């Protein structure tokens, strides 16, 4: 009976740990997709400006100002996303892995 209880506890711990890893992997994939989306959005904005410039060369001043605005926004978004990853996402993943290890240790004890 005791062995059966230990097996059930181990299976539960394994299932929880597997779920945590799936969650961590999903978070990392979401971050990659978000980063790609950010890059694509800014590339689309720059492409639109290039089309305006090609269609109306007299818009050079407008183009230059908007290009600077886009680059400033891109830098700000990249810095914010980097801060999110460093200050929130990575510590959360670390905590999840630590909790997973504690659970495995507790069940193994």
MOBEL-V337094 format. One record per helix or strand of 3 or more residues. SS is the DSSP state (helix for helix, strand for strand). FROM is the first residue (numbers start at 1). TO is the last residue. If there is no record, write none. Layout:
# MOBEL-V337094
SS_FROM_TO + SS_FROM_TO
This chain:
# MOBEL-V337094
helix_2_55 + helix_57_108
